[in-house]
Amino acid sequence: METVGAALLMATEGSGHRAIAADLDRPESTVRNWLRRARQRAAWLNRAGVVAAYELDPGHGPMAARATPLAEAVDALGYAAAAAVRRLGLVGEPPWSIITMVSRGHLLARLPDG
């Protein structure tokens, strides 16, 4: 999951799938599919991250707007992971493992047809 997370972070910084694939030594088609699925789920992921962040840290301030829905989703998931570390003592747990829990394993799940 750390590799997928690194790809998502690079995408939020403006890198395309070809550059990300080269940096991570992964096939371009794999990275393109990761990014496509994450972008399709961005609104759902953002909502899951925001809800988790505020449930774990009710005093959390407003989240800043970002340039893309994917960037907002990744930020919200990151805030939720940080809140989980503080509230639940998950020190040392890889951030993307926590994000997988926050997203209930749906970070890159296919959207239902229709």
C-alpha positions as CSV (number, residue, x, y, z in Angstrom):
1,M,0.0,0.0,0.0
2,E,2.9,2.3,0.6
3,T,3.7,2.3,-3.2
4,V,0.1,3.1,-4.1
5,G,0.2,5.9,-1.5
6,A,3.5,7.3,-2.9
7,A,1.8,7.3,-6.4
8,L,-1.2,9.2,-5.1
9,L,1.0,11.8,-3.4
10,M,3.0,12.3,-6.6
11,A,-0.2,12.7,-8.6
12,T,-1.4,15.3,-6.2
13,E,1.8,17.2,-6.8
14,G,1.2,17.2,-10.6
15,S,3.2,14.2,-11.8
16,G,1.6,12.1,-14.5
17,H,1.3,8.3,-14.6
18,R,4.4,7.8,-16.8
19,A,6.7,9.7,-14.5
20,I,5.3,8.1,-11.4
21,A,5.6,4.6,-13.0
22,A,9.3,5.3,-13.8
23,D,10.0,6.7,-10.3
24,L,8.3,3.7,-8.6
25,D,9.5,1.1,-11.1
26,R,6.0,-0.1,-11.8
27,P,4.2,-0.7,-15.2
28,E,2.6,2.5,-16.6
29,S,-0.7,0.7,-17.0
30,T,-0.7,-0.3,-13.3
31,V,-0.1,3.3,-12.1
32,R,-2.6,4.7,-14.6
33,N,-5.3,2.3,-13.2
34,W,-4.4,3.2,-9.6
35,L,-4.8,6.9,-10.4
36,R,-8.0,6.4,-12.4
37,R,-9.6,4.5,-9.6
38,A,-8.5,6.9,-6.9
39,R,-9.8,9.9,-9.0
40,Q,-13.1,8.1,-9.6
41,R,-13.5,7.5,-5.8
42,A,-12.1,10.9,-4.8
43,A,-15.4,12.4,-3.5
44,W,-16.1,9.2,-1.5
45,L,-12.5,9.0,-0.1
46,N,-12.6,12.7,0.8
47,R,-15.9,12.2,2.7
48,A,-14.5,9.1,4.5
49,G,-11.3,11.0,5.5
50,V,-13.2,14.1,6.7
51,V,-15.7,12.0,8.8
52,A,-12.9,9.9,10.3
53,A,-10.7,13.0,11.0
54,Y,-13.5,14.8,12.9
55,E,-14.7,11.6,14.7
56,L,-11.1,11.1,15.9
57,D,-10.4,14.7,16.6
58,P,-13.5,16.8,17.0
59,G,-11.5,19.9,17.5
60,H,-9.8,19.6,14.1
61,G,-10.0,22.9,12.2
62,P,-11.3,23.3,8.7
63,M,-9.4,21.5,5.9
64,A,-7.9,23.7,3.2
65,A,-9.3,23.5,-0.4
66,R,-6.9,21.9,-2.8
67,A,-6.5,22.1,-6.6
68,T,-8.1,18.8,-7.4
69,P,-10.6,16.4,-5.8
70,L,-7.9,13.8,-5.5
71,A,-5.6,16.2,-3.6
72,E,-8.5,17.0,-1.2
73,A,-9.1,13.3,-0.7
74,V,-5.5,12.5,0.0
75,D,-5.3,15.4,2.5
76,A,-8.4,14.3,4.3
77,L,-7.2,10.8,4.5
78,G,-3.8,12.1,5.8
79,Y,-5.6,14.2,8.5
80,A,-7.6,11.1,9.5
81,A,-4.5,9.0,9.8
82,A,-2.7,11.6,11.9
83,A,-5.8,11.9,14.1
84,A,-5.8,8.1,14.5
85,V,-2.2,8.1,15.6
86,R,-2.9,10.8,18.2
87,R,-6.2,9.4,19.5
88,L,-5.5,5.6,19.2
89,G,-1.8,5.6,19.8
90,L,-1.0,4.0,16.5
91,V,2.6,5.3,16.6
92,G,4.8,3.4,14.2
93,E,1.9,2.1,12.1
94,P,2.6,2.9,8.5
95,P,0.3,5.9,7.4
96,W,-1.1,4.1,4.4
97,S,-2.1,1.1,6.5
98,I,-4.1,3.5,8.6
99,I,-5.5,5.1,5.5
100,T,-6.5,1.7,4.3
101,M,-8.5,1.2,7.5
102,V,-10.1,4.7,7.2
103,S,-11.1,3.9,3.6
104,R,-12.4,0.5,4.7
105,G,-10.2,-1.1,2.1
106,H,-11.9,0.8,-0.7
107,L,-9.0,3.1,-1.7
108,L,-8.8,1.6,-5.2
109,A,-12.0,-0.4,-5.3
110,R,-13.9,-0.4,-8.5
111,L,-17.1,1.7,-8.6
112,P,-20.3,-0.2,-9.2
113,D,-21.6,-0.1,-12.7
114,G,-24.5,2.2,-13.4
